[in-house]
Amino acid sequence: MTDSSPRRVLGIEGTAWAASAAIYDVAADEVTIETEAYQPDSGGIHPREAAEHMADHVPQVVERALDSAEGPVDCVAFSRGPGLGPCLRIAGTAARAVAQRLDVPLVGVNHMVAHLEIGRHLSGFDSPVCLNASGANAHVLGYRNGRYRVLGETMDTGVGNAIDKFTRHLGWSHPGGPKVEEAAADGAYIDLPYVVKGMDFSFSGIMSAAKQAFDDGEAVEDICFSLQENIFAMLTEVSERALSLTGNDELVLGGGVGQNARLREMLAEMCDQRGADFYAPAGRFLRDNAGMIAVLGAKMCAAGDTLAIEASGIDSNFRPDQVPVTWRGREQVTAPAGGRAAKPRGDDESVARQDRPGADVQGAEATVSFEGDRVLKERRPRSYRHPTLDERLRRERTREETRLTSEARRAGVSTPVIRDVDARETRIAFQRVGDCDLREALTEANVRRVAEQLATIHDAGFVHGDPTTRNVRVATDSDGPTVFLIDFGLGYYTRHAEDHAMDLHVLAQSLAGTADDADRLIGAAKETYRDVGDPAVLERLSDIEGRGRYQ
């Protein structure tokens, strides 16, 4: 602890429904939380009612928290955003008033980064990937060069809000998640949509299908069971893709939906299957709470990351990747005292394994082995997924990968030659191509070549679906580098500019998560696509980037 490190921090949370205050005793590493939850009479959260709830209860929980402090408070932290503007302003006003009254520093905390950091703090993990699954949010974050990067996100609505839309259709009161979890205990699996695009996902289709299934007379228990199986499998798959992309082997969970036992079970099973470590905080730290605000506030205050009163306005669209991570620095850090020792990063291990013939490499959804000039890719069962869903996805993706790899080759794109497909349609034998993945050869020239190849397949009427830096191979010979697109399992036929733009969006996200100079490389990819592709695609890409749907 430095001289500037606080001893006790008051945290104030007020983003949506939880009027919450907490005291964090830094030396004892203990958190005391006081919360008054807003419960709407009907439907979802009403912003005006939520703000009235904050105005009534924030002063009360702050005073109760201060009364519980065993000594003077020497820092005040508050949730600066994202969230509902009227609620945030009330919490911010309270924080400023207390900081001025006590004459102590003020810290503005990003609510979503706090979800990640409380999991990192409690687990002792080094540099985990984080799945945030809450009412208004659903996204995957990873740390790179001083910021948390959005590796994947919902393309329409938060996971909790999506479930609430279905339960409101049934006439159930808010919140709907616990009621779906209870009903699912007696359900059986029925077919519902499953939408993963790279490391992004969408809930609108499955919600519409669930409502229609109810209207058509399907048993509510079966719909609830299948909603959980599909939605949580989507979140788990995207988390696995993020682990694979970054070479990481640590995952933490954040957000109120993380209290669902089935989601935690799936994530733990996925991590166990790939040899990764998983941590889910206790429920009081998963749902919105001031404890996580106080803990991160203490770290920020110790780093000198404080606010002047006149510059402490709230930001209802405060993106997690806008936050300079001052309390960690640019390099990977070791675990805190009492935490786990840091482990070698997965990148070096996976690269080394690729050079060993016959060795297996665990990807995001398949296992790859090498036999001479052949690559054997097998989509083995994912035990976290329901067997019916798992079998369908593995067969569908193998068929699409086979078909679109050949289509891309005919269009003039460099791809491996397919040697064989097994009768079960879950294993493909490819020609072995490239010397390394793109993430080990991140030059501007190589990224431009990827953009050119994406424009080519878009012109041919289909998308790759998952063009990350793991799914491009690079070979270098006397004629210079050649890039090969691989793994078309999430691809599909489409002429829509937005679908084509999603390919570029996935590429950009993966560059942000794996490149030290991502902005320059993303700019080069866009410039090249503008020269050789359809300008309408870049217009749609700009729309996608501006939506901020994970906020």
C-alpha positions as CSV (number, residue, x, y, z in Angstrom):
1,M,0.0,0.0,0.0
2,T,1.4,3.4,-1.0
3,D,1.0,6.7,0.9
4,S,-1.8,7.6,-1.5
5,S,-3.7,4.3,-1.1
6,P,-7.0,4.7,0.7
7,R,-7.7,2.7,3.9
8,R,-11.5,2.7,3.5
9,V,-13.6,3.5,0.5
10,L,-17.3,4.4,0.2
11,G,-18.8,3.0,-3.0
12,I,-22.1,4.2,-4.4
13,E,-24.0,2.3,-7.1
14,G,-27.0,3.7,-8.9
15,T,-27.1,2.6,-12.6
16,A,-30.6,1.2,-12.8
17,W,-32.4,-0.8,-10.1
18,A,-30.0,-1.1,-7.1
19,A,-29.7,1.8,-4.7
20,S,-26.5,0.6,-3.1
21,A,-23.7,1.8,-0.9
22,A,-20.7,-0.1,0.5
23,I,-17.6,0.3,2.6
24,Y,-14.4,-1.4,1.5
25,D,-11.8,-1.9,4.2
26,V,-8.6,-2.2,2.1
27,A,-6.3,-3.7,4.7
28,A,-8.8,-6.3,5.9
29,D,-10.1,-6.9,2.3
30,E,-13.6,-6.8,3.6
31,V,-16.7,-5.3,2.0
32,T,-20.0,-4.3,3.7
33,I,-22.9,-3.7,1.3
34,E,-26.2,-1.9,1.9
35,T,-28.8,-2.2,-0.9
36,E,-32.4,-1.2,-1.5
37,A,-33.6,-2.9,-4.7
38,Y,-36.2,-1.3,-7.0
39,Q,-39.1,-3.7,-7.7
40,P,-41.5,-2.5,-10.4
41,D,-45.2,-3.3,-9.9
42,S,-45.5,-4.6,-13.5
43,G,-43.4,-4.9,-16.6
44,G,-39.7,-4.1,-16.7
45,I,-37.8,-1.2,-15.2
46,H,-39.5,2.2,-15.6
47,P,-36.8,4.9,-15.7
48,R,-38.9,7.5,-13.9
49,E,-39.9,5.1,-11.1
50,A,-36.3,3.9,-10.9
51,A,-35.0,7.5,-10.5
52,E,-37.6,8.1,-7.8
53,H,-36.4,4.9,-6.0
54,M,-32.8,6.2,-6.2
55,A,-33.8,9.6,-4.8
56,D,-35.6,8.0,-1.9
57,H,-33.1,5.3,-1.0
58,V,-29.5,6.4,-2.0
59,P,-29.2,8.8,1.0
60,Q,-30.4,6.1,3.3
61,V,-28.0,3.4,2.1
62,V,-25.1,5.9,2.1
63,E,-25.7,6.8,5.7
64,R,-26.1,3.2,6.8
65,A,-22.8,2.3,5.0
66,L,-21.0,5.2,6.7
67,D,-22.3,4.2,10.1
68,S,-20.9,0.7,9.5
69,A,-17.4,2.0,8.7
70,E,-14.9,1.1,11.5
71,G,-12.8,4.3,11.0
72,P,-12.7,7.3,8.7
73,V,-13.5,7.0,5.0
74,D,-10.8,8.6,2.8
75,C,-12.2,8.1,-0.7
76,V,-15.6,8.1,-2.4
77,A,-16.3,6.1,-5.6
78,F,-19.4,6.0,-7.6
79,S,-20.8,4.3,-10.7
80,R,-20.3,6.9,-13.5
81,G,-22.0,4.8,-16.2
82,P,-23.2,3.1,-18.2
83,G,-26.8,3.1,-17.0
84,L,-30.0,5.1,-16.8
85,G,-29.2,8.8,-16.9
86,P,-31.6,10.0,-14.1
87,C,-30.4,7.2,-11.8
88,L,-26.7,7.9,-12.4
89,R,-27.2,11.6,-11.8
90,I,-28.7,10.9,-8.3
91,A,-25.8,8.6,-7.4
92,G,-23.3,11.0,-8.7
93,T,-24.7,13.9,-6.8
94,A,-24.7,11.9,-3.6
95,A,-21.0,10.9,-4.2
96,R,-19.9,14.5,-4.8
97,A,-21.8,15.7,-1.7
98,V,-20.1,13.1,0.5
99,A,-16.7,13.6,-1.0
100,Q,-16.9,17.4,-0.4
101,R,-18.3,16.9,3.1
102,L,-15.5,14.5,4.1
103,D,-12.9,16.4,2.0
104,V,-11.6,13.2,0.3
105,P,-10.9,12.2,-3.3
106,L,-13.6,11.3,-5.7
107,V,-13.4,8.4,-8.2
108,G,-15.7,7.7,-11.1
109,V,-16.0,4.0,-11.9
110,N,-17.2,2.2,-15.1
111,H,-19.9,-0.1,-13.9
112,M,-19.1,-2.9,-16.4
113,V,-15.3,-2.8,-15.7
114,A,-16.2,-3.1,-12.0
115,H,-18.0,-6.4,-12.8
116,L,-14.8,-7.7,-14.3
117,E,-12.5,-6.3,-11.7
118,I,-14.4,-7.7,-8.7
119,G,-14.0,-11.2,-10.3
120,R,-10.3,-10.7,-10.9
121,H,-9.8,-9.4,-7.4
122,L,-11.7,-12.2,-5.6
123,S,-10.3,-15.0,-7.8
124,G,-6.6,-13.8,-7.7
125,F,-6.5,-14.5,-11.5
126,D,-3.8,-12.9,-13.5
127,S,-5.5,-11.5,-16.6
128,P,-8.9,-13.2,-17.1
129,V,-11.4,-12.9,-19.9
130,C,-14.7,-11.8,-18.5
131,L,-18.2,-12.6,-19.5
132,N,-20.6,-9.9,-18.4
133,A,-24.2,-11.2,-18.4
134,S,-26.6,-8.8,-16.9
135,G,-30.0,-7.2,-17.7
136,A,-29.0,-4.5,-20.1
137,N,-25.6,-6.0,-21.1
138,A,-24.0,-9.1,-22.6
139,H,-20.4,-8.9,-23.8
140,V,-17.0,-10.5,-23.4
141,L,-14.0,-8.4,-22.3
142,G,-10.3,-9.0,-22.4
143,Y,-7.3,-6.9,-21.3
144,R,-4.8,-5.6,-23.9
145,N,-2.3,-2.8,-23.6
146,G,-3.8,-0.7,-20.9
147,R,-7.5,-1.2,-21.8
148,Y,-10.3,-3.7,-21.6
149,R,-11.3,-4.6,-25.2
150,V,-14.7,-5.8,-26.2
151,L,-14.1,-9.2,-27.9
152,G,-17.8,-10.0,-28.4
153,E,-21.2,-8.5,-27.6
154,T,-24.9,-8.8,-28.1
155,M,-26.1,-7.4,-31.4
156,D,-29.5,-6.4,-30.1
157,T,-30.3,-6.5,-26.3
158,G,-28.9,-7.5,-23.0
159,V,-29.4,-11.1,-22.0
160,G,-31.5,-10.3,-18.9
161,N,-33.7,-7.9,-20.9
162,A,-34.2,-10.5,-23.6
163,I,-35.5,-13.1,-21.0
164,D,-37.7,-10.4,-19.4
165,K,-39.3,-9.7,-22.8
166,F,-40.4,-13.3,-23.0
167,T,-41.7,-13.5,-19.4
168,R,-43.7,-10.2,-19.9
169,H,-45.3,-12.0,-22.9
170,L,-46.4,-14.6,-20.4
171,G,-47.6,-12.0,-17.9
172,W,-44.9,-12.9,-15.3
173,S,-43.6,-10.1,-13.1
174,H,-40.1,-8.7,-13.2
175,P,-37.5,-10.1,-12.9
176,G,-38.1,-12.9,-15.2
177,G,-34.8,-14.8,-15.0
178,P,-35.4,-16.6,-11.7
179,K,-38.9,-17.6,-12.8
180,V,-37.5,-19.1,-16.1
181,E,-34.9,-20.9,-14.1
182,E,-37.5,-22.4,-11.8
183,A,-39.8,-23.5,-14.7
184,A,-36.9,-25.0,-16.7
185,A,-36.4,-27.6,-14.0
186,D,-39.4,-29.5,-15.3
187,G,-38.8,-29.0,-19.0
188,A,-37.6,-30.9,-22.1
189,Y,-35.7,-29.7,-25.1
190,I,-37.4,-28.2,-28.1
191,D,-35.8,-26.6,-31.1
192,L,-35.2,-22.8,-30.9
193,P,-32.9,-20.5,-32.9
194,Y,-29.2,-20.3,-32.0
195,V,-27.3,-17.3,-33.4
196,V,-23.5,-16.8,-32.9
197,K,-21.6,-14.6,-35.3
198,G,-17.9,-14.8,-34.6
199,M,-17.8,-13.7,-31.0
200,D,-21.1,-11.8,-31.2
201,F,-24.5,-13.1,-30.6
202,S,-28.2,-12.1,-31.0
203,F,-31.2,-12.8,-28.9
204,S,-34.1,-11.3,-31.0
205,G,-34.7,-14.4,-33.1
206,I,-34.9,-16.8,-30.1
207,M,-37.2,-14.5,-28.2
208,S,-39.6,-14.2,-31.1
209,A,-39.6,-18.0,-31.6
210,A,-40.2,-18.5,-27.8
211,K,-43.2,-16.2,-27.8
212,Q,-44.6,-17.9,-30.9
213,A,-44.0,-21.4,-29.3
214,F,-46.0,-20.3,-26.3
215,D,-48.8,-18.9,-28.5
216,D,-48.8,-22.2,-30.4
217,G,-49.4,-24.2,-27.2
218,E,-45.9,-25.5,-26.4
219,A,-45.5,-26.3,-22.7
220,V,-44.0,-23.3,-20.8
221,E,-41.6,-25.6,-19.0
222,D,-40.2,-26.8,-22.3
223,I,-39.8,-23.3,-23.7
224,C,-38.0,-22.1,-20.5
225,F,-35.7,-25.1,-20.5
226,S,-34.8,-24.6,-24.2
227,L,-34.3,-20.9,-23.7
228,Q,-31.7,-21.5,-21.0
229,E,-30.0,-24.3,-23.0
230,N,-29.7,-22.1,-26.1
231,I,-29.0,-18.7,-24.7
232,F,-26.5,-19.9,-22.1
233,A,-24.8,-22.2,-24.7
234,M,-24.4,-19.1,-26.9
235,L,-22.7,-17.2,-24.1
236,T,-20.5,-20.1,-23.2
237,E,-19.4,-20.7,-26.8
238,V,-18.5,-17.0,-27.2
239,S,-16.6,-17.2,-24.0
240,E,-14.7,-20.2,-25.3
241,R,-14.0,-18.4,-28.6
242,A,-12.5,-15.4,-26.6
243,L,-10.3,-17.8,-24.6
244,S,-9.1,-19.4,-27.8
245,L,-8.5,-16.1,-29.5
246,T,-6.5,-14.6,-26.7
247,G,-4.7,-17.8,-25.7
248,N,-6.0,-17.2,-22.2
249,D,-6.9,-19.9,-19.6
250,E,-8.8,-17.8,-17.0
251,L,-12.5,-16.8,-17.2
252,V,-14.5,-14.8,-14.7
253,L,-18.3,-14.2,-14.7
254,G,-20.0,-10.9,-14.0
255,G,-23.6,-9.6,-14.0
256,G,-26.9,-10.5,-12.4
257,V,-27.7,-13.2,-14.9
258,G,-24.6,-14.9,-13.7
259,Q,-26.6,-16.0,-10.6
260,N,-28.3,-18.6,-12.8
261,A,-27.0,-22.1,-11.8
262,R,-27.3,-23.5,-15.3
263,L,-25.1,-20.7,-16.8
264,R,-22.4,-21.2,-14.2
265,E,-22.6,-25.0,-14.7
266,M,-22.0,-24.6,-18.5
267,L,-19.1,-22.1,-18.1
268,A,-17.4,-24.3,-15.5
269,E,-17.9,-27.4,-17.7
270,M,-16.5,-25.6,-20.8
271,C,-13.5,-24.4,-18.9
272,D,-12.9,-27.9,-17.4
273,Q,-13.1,-29.4,-20.9
274,R,-10.4,-27.1,-22.3
275,G,-8.2,-27.0,-19.2
276,A,-9.0,-23.4,-18.2
277,D,-9.9,-21.9,-14.8
278,F,-13.3,-20.5,-14.0
279,Y,-14.5,-18.2,-11.2
280,A,-18.0,-16.9,-10.4
281,P,-18.3,-14.4,-7.5
282,A,-20.9,-14.9,-4.8
283,G,-24.4,-13.5,-5.7
284,R,-23.9,-10.3,-3.8
285,F,-21.1,-9.4,-6.2
286,L,-22.8,-10.6,-9.3
287,R,-25.9,-8.5,-9.2
288,D,-25.5,-4.7,-9.3
289,N,-23.8,-3.7,-6.0
290,A,-21.7,-0.9,-4.5
291,G,-19.1,-3.4,-3.2
292,M,-17.5,-3.8,-6.7
293,I,-17.6,0.0,-7.1
294,A,-15.7,0.5,-3.8
295,V,-13.1,-2.2,-4.5
296,L,-12.3,-0.8,-8.0
297,G,-12.5,2.7,-6.6
298,A,-9.8,1.8,-4.1
299,K,-7.4,0.6,-6.9
300,M,-8.1,3.7,-9.0
301,C,-7.6,6.0,-6.1
302,A,-4.2,4.4,-5.2
303,A,-3.2,4.9,-8.9
304,G,-4.1,8.6,-8.6
305,D,-7.1,8.2,-11.0
306,T,-9.4,10.6,-9.3
307,L,-11.8,13.3,-10.5
308,A,-12.2,17.0,-9.8
309,I,-15.8,17.8,-8.7
310,E,-16.4,20.0,-11.8
311,A,-15.2,17.1,-14.1
312,S,-17.2,14.3,-12.5
313,G,-20.3,14.3,-14.7
314,I,-22.0,10.9,-15.4
315,D,-21.9,9.2,-18.8
316,S,-24.9,6.9,-19.5
317,N,-23.1,5.4,-22.5
318,F,-19.7,4.9,-20.8
319,R,-18.0,2.2,-22.8
320,P,-15.7,-0.2,-20.9
321,D,-13.1,0.2,-23.7
322,Q,-13.0,3.9,-23.0
323,V,-11.4,3.4,-19.6
324,P,-7.6,3.7,-19.2
325,V,-6.7,0.9,-16.9
326,T,-4.3,2.9,-14.8
327,W,-4.3,0.5,-11.8
328,R,-2.7,-2.3,-13.9
329,G,-0.3,-0.8,-16.4
330,R,0.3,-2.0,-19.9
331,E,1.9,-5.4,-19.1
332,Q,0.4,-8.5,-17.8
333,V,0.5,-8.5,-14.0
334,T,1.1,-11.2,-11.4
335,A,-1.6,-12.4,-9.0
336,P,-2.0,-10.4,-5.8
337,A,-0.7,-11.7,-2.5
338,G,-2.7,-14.8,-1.5
339,G,-3.9,-15.3,-5.0
340,R,-2.9,-17.9,-7.6
341,A,0.5,-17.7,-9.2
342,A,0.5,-16.5,-12.8
343,K,0.6,-19.2,-15.4
344,P,2.2,-19.1,-18.8
345,R,0.0,-17.5,-21.5
346,G,-1.6,-19.9,-23.9
347,D,-0.3,-18.3,-27.1
348,D,3.3,-19.6,-26.7
349,E,2.0,-23.0,-25.7
350,S,-0.4,-23.4,-28.7
351,V,2.2,-22.1,-31.2
352,A,4.7,-24.7,-29.9
353,R,2.2,-27.5,-30.1
354,Q,1.4,-26.7,-33.7
355,D,5.0,-27.7,-34.6
356,R,4.6,-31.1,-33.1
357,P,3.2,-33.7,-35.5
358,G,0.3,-35.7,-34.1
359,A,-0.3,-33.2,-31.2
360,D,-3.8,-32.0,-30.6
361,V,-4.5,-28.2,-30.6
362,Q,-7.8,-27.2,-28.8
363,G,-9.6,-24.5,-30.8
364,A,-12.8,-22.6,-30.0
365,E,-15.1,-25.4,-31.1
366,A,-12.9,-28.1,-32.6
367,T,-9.8,-30.1,-31.9
368,V,-7.1,-30.1,-34.6
369,S,-4.3,-32.6,-35.1
370,F,-1.5,-32.8,-37.7
371,E,-0.4,-35.8,-39.8
372,G,2.3,-34.8,-42.2
373,D,0.8,-32.4,-44.8
374,R,-2.8,-33.1,-43.5
375,V,-4.7,-31.3,-40.8
376,L,-7.5,-33.3,-39.1
377,K,-10.2,-31.1,-37.7
378,E,-12.9,-32.7,-35.5
379,R,-15.8,-31.1,-33.9
380,R,-16.0,-33.2,-30.8
381,P,-19.1,-33.1,-28.5
382,R,-19.3,-30.1,-26.2
383,S,-20.6,-31.5,-23.0
384,Y,-22.0,-28.2,-21.8
385,R,-24.5,-28.1,-24.7
386,H,-27.7,-30.1,-24.7
387,P,-26.9,-33.3,-26.8
388,T,-29.6,-32.5,-29.4
389,L,-28.3,-28.9,-29.9
390,D,-24.7,-30.0,-29.9
391,E,-25.2,-32.7,-32.6
392,R,-27.1,-30.3,-34.8
393,L,-24.5,-27.5,-34.5
394,R,-21.5,-29.9,-35.1
395,R,-23.1,-31.3,-38.3
396,E,-24.4,-28.0,-39.7
397,R,-21.0,-26.3,-39.2
398,T,-19.0,-29.1,-40.7
399,R,-21.3,-29.0,-43.8
400,E,-21.0,-25.3,-44.1
401,E,-17.2,-25.4,-43.6
402,T,-16.9,-28.0,-46.3
403,R,-19.1,-26.2,-48.8
404,L,-17.8,-22.6,-48.2
405,T,-14.2,-23.5,-48.1
406,S,-14.6,-24.9,-51.6
407,E,-16.7,-22.0,-52.7
408,A,-14.0,-19.5,-51.6
409,R,-11.3,-21.4,-53.4
410,R,-13.4,-21.3,-56.6
411,A,-13.8,-17.5,-56.1
412,G,-10.0,-17.1,-56.1
413,V,-9.4,-17.0,-52.3
414,S,-6.5,-19.0,-50.8
415,T,-7.9,-21.8,-48.7
416,P,-6.7,-25.3,-47.8
417,V,-7.8,-28.2,-50.1
418,I,-10.3,-30.5,-48.5
419,R,-9.0,-34.1,-48.5
420,D,-11.9,-36.0,-46.9
421,V,-15.0,-35.6,-44.8
422,D,-16.2,-38.5,-42.5
423,A,-19.6,-40.0,-42.7
424,R,-20.7,-38.5,-39.4
425,E,-20.0,-35.1,-40.8
426,T,-18.1,-33.9,-37.8
427,R,-14.5,-34.4,-39.0
428,I,-12.6,-32.9,-42.0
429,A,-9.2,-33.6,-43.4
430,F,-7.5,-30.6,-44.9
431,Q,-4.3,-29.8,-46.7
432,R,-1.9,-28.2,-44.2
433,V,-1.3,-24.6,-45.0
434,G,0.6,-21.7,-43.6
435,D,3.5,-21.4,-41.1
436,C,1.5,-19.6,-38.3
437,D,-1.8,-17.9,-37.5
438,L,-2.3,-14.3,-38.4
439,R,-2.0,-13.3,-34.7
440,E,1.7,-14.3,-34.9
441,A,2.2,-12.4,-38.2
442,L,0.2,-9.1,-37.6
443,T,1.7,-6.9,-40.3
444,E,-0.3,-4.3,-42.1
445,A,0.3,-6.1,-45.5
446,N,-1.2,-9.3,-44.1
447,V,-4.2,-7.6,-42.7
448,R,-4.8,-5.9,-46.0
449,R,-4.7,-9.3,-47.8
450,V,-7.4,-10.6,-45.4
451,A,-9.6,-7.6,-46.2
452,E,-9.1,-8.2,-50.0
453,Q,-10.1,-11.9,-49.5
454,L,-13.2,-11.0,-47.5
455,A,-14.3,-8.6,-50.2
456,T,-13.9,-11.4,-52.7
457,I,-16.1,-13.8,-50.9
458,H,-18.7,-11.1,-50.2
459,D,-18.8,-10.4,-53.9
460,A,-19.4,-14.2,-54.4
461,G,-22.4,-14.0,-52.1
462,F,-21.4,-15.4,-48.8
463,V,-19.6,-14.5,-45.5
464,H,-16.8,-16.2,-43.6
465,G,-18.7,-15.7,-40.3
466,D,-15.6,-15.8,-38.0
467,P,-12.6,-14.1,-39.6
468,T,-10.5,-13.7,-36.4
469,T,-6.7,-13.7,-36.2
470,R,-6.9,-17.4,-35.3
471,N,-8.8,-18.3,-38.5
472,V,-6.3,-16.9,-40.9
473,R,-3.0,-18.8,-41.7
474,V,0.1,-17.1,-43.1
475,A,2.8,-18.7,-45.2
476,T,5.9,-17.0,-46.4
477,D,8.1,-18.1,-49.2
478,S,10.4,-16.6,-51.9
479,D,7.4,-14.9,-53.5
480,G,6.3,-13.3,-50.2
481,P,3.5,-13.9,-47.7
482,T,0.2,-15.7,-48.6
483,V,-2.8,-15.6,-46.3
484,F,-5.3,-18.5,-46.2
485,L,-8.8,-18.2,-44.8
486,I,-9.7,-21.2,-42.8
487,D,-12.7,-22.3,-40.6
488,F,-15.8,-21.3,-42.5
489,G,-18.1,-23.2,-40.0
490,L,-20.0,-20.0,-39.1
491,G,-20.3,-18.8,-42.7
492,Y,-23.5,-18.6,-44.8
493,Y,-24.8,-17.4,-48.1
494,T,-26.0,-13.8,-48.0
495,R,-26.0,-10.6,-50.2
496,H,-26.9,-8.3,-47.3
497,A,-24.4,-5.5,-46.7
498,E,-24.9,-5.7,-42.9
499,D,-23.9,-9.4,-42.9
500,H,-20.8,-8.6,-44.9
501,A,-20.0,-5.7,-42.5
502,M,-20.2,-8.2,-39.6
503,D,-17.3,-10.0,-41.1
504,L,-15.2,-6.8,-40.9
505,H,-16.6,-6.2,-37.4
506,V,-15.4,-9.6,-36.1
507,L,-12.0,-9.0,-37.7
508,A,-11.7,-5.6,-36.0
509,Q,-12.7,-7.1,-32.6
510,S,-10.1,-9.8,-32.9
511,L,-7.4,-7.3,-33.9
512,A,-8.3,-5.2,-30.8
513,G,-7.9,-8.3,-28.7
514,T,-4.6,-9.5,-30.1
515,A,-2.7,-6.6,-31.7
516,D,-0.6,-3.9,-30.0
517,D,-1.4,-1.4,-32.7
518,A,-4.9,-2.5,-33.5
519,D,-6.2,1.0,-34.6
520,R,-3.6,1.2,-37.4
521,L,-4.4,-2.4,-38.6
522,I,-8.1,-1.9,-38.4
523,G,-7.7,1.3,-40.4
524,A,-5.7,-0.5,-43.1
525,A,-8.3,-3.2,-43.4
526,K,-11.1,-0.6,-43.9
527,E,-9.0,1.3,-46.4
528,T,-8.3,-1.8,-48.5
529,Y,-11.9,-2.9,-48.3
530,R,-13.0,0.5,-49.5
531,D,-10.8,0.2,-52.5
532,V,-11.9,-3.3,-53.6
533,G,-15.2,-3.9,-51.9
534,D,-18.8,-2.5,-51.8
535,P,-18.8,0.9,-50.1
536,A,-22.2,0.1,-48.6
537,V,-20.6,-2.5,-46.4
538,L,-18.4,0.1,-44.8
539,E,-21.4,2.3,-44.2
540,R,-23.1,-0.6,-42.4
541,L,-19.9,-1.3,-40.5
542,S,-20.0,2.3,-39.2
543,D,-23.6,1.8,-38.0
544,I,-22.6,-1.4,-36.2
545,E,-19.7,0.3,-34.5
546,G,-21.8,3.2,-33.4
547,R,-24.6,1.2,-31.8
548,G,-22.7,0.3,-28.6
549,R,-25.2,-2.5,-27.9
550,Y,-23.2,-3.9,-25.0
551,Q,-23.6,-0.7,-23.0
